[in-house]
Amino acid sequence: MAQYWHISPEEVACKGCKPENGRCRFNLNCATWECTQKKSVEFCHECGEFPCGLLAPSQKGANFPHNMKVYNLCRMKLIGLDAWIEEAAEIRKRYYDGEFVVGKGPVLKEE
């Protein structure tokens, strides 16, 4: 995204929906954020309709890490927020540095 917009990676870095009050530079009118506010849930996984069409992936625009967001929400629902916080750094490392292996997901190369 930084290359596309000709800005530094620091300027693109997502701080998350909450610190941005749902108004990130990628989507100024986020229907997902508005939905969580309307339904009074803190995270999508707390909603009885999770997962819904607002979180559905698309091949077009797949370079945006939307699938990571959905995966994180699924993990939060499965293991709870506190346990997810404990593993969040490893999830990010595998996502950004791992190599996808069919049947194994993103695998980090041994150093």
N, C-alpha and C positions, 0 to 999 in steps of 0.2 A: 504494500500500500504506500509505503514511503517513497519508493521509486516512482510509482504511478503518479503521486501528487507532487513529486519533487520537493519533499520535505524530509526532515530527519526522522529516524525511527522513534526517537523520544517524543516527537510531536504527534505521532500516530498511536503510540501505546495506549491501549484501552485500560482505563481505570476501573471499568466495570459499570454496570447499569446503576447501581446504588449511588456511588460518588458523583456520577454524572446526572443523577435524577432523570434517567431514561433519555437523556438528550445528548447522545454521543455524536461525534463528527460524522459517523457513518450513516446515521439514521436520525434525523431531527424530529420525526414524529413516529416513534416506535410503538406499534400496535401491541407488541408483547408487554412492554412496560405499562402501557395504559390498561391492559387487561389485568395485570397483577394488582394495580392500584384499585381498579373497579371491584375486583373480587377479594380485596383485602388479604392477599397472600404475600409473603415476603419473597418466596421463590416459586417458580412454576411447578416444581415437583410437589408442592403442598396442595395444588388444585386437584379437585376430583376429576377433571377432564384431561389431566396430564397423561401422556403427551398429546398435544393437539396439533392442528394444521399450522398454527403460528410457528411451530418448531420444526416443521417438515423440511428435510434437506432438498437441495436442488443441484443438479450437475452444473448449471450455469451459476457462476459466482462461488464455486466450490473452493476458490483460493482464500476466501474469508473463513476464519476458524469457527464457523457456526456449529459444525459437527462436534467440536470440542465442548461447546456450551451445552449441547444436548447430552453428551456423555457425562459431563460433570453433574448435571441435574439428575440424571439417572443414578449415579453413584450416591448423591446426597440422599435420594429417596431410599436407596437400598441399605446404606450403612449409617446414615445420619450425618448431620452437618459437622459435628466435632471430629468424627473419624475421617470424613472427607478432607477437612482442613489439614489433617495429619499427612494425607497422601497427595495433596494438591500439587506440591512442588515436583514430585515424581511423575505425576500425570503430565504436567507441562513439559518436563524434560523429555519424556517419551514421545510426546506429540511433536515437539519442534526438532528434536535431535534424533529420534528413532527412525528406523527404516521399516516400512510396512512389510510384514511377512504373513502371507495368507495362513489363516488358522492360528496365528500368534499375536496379531496386532502389531503395534510399533515396537521394535526391538532395538535396544541400544547396542552398538558395537562395543565389544570388549576392548578396553584400553590397555 
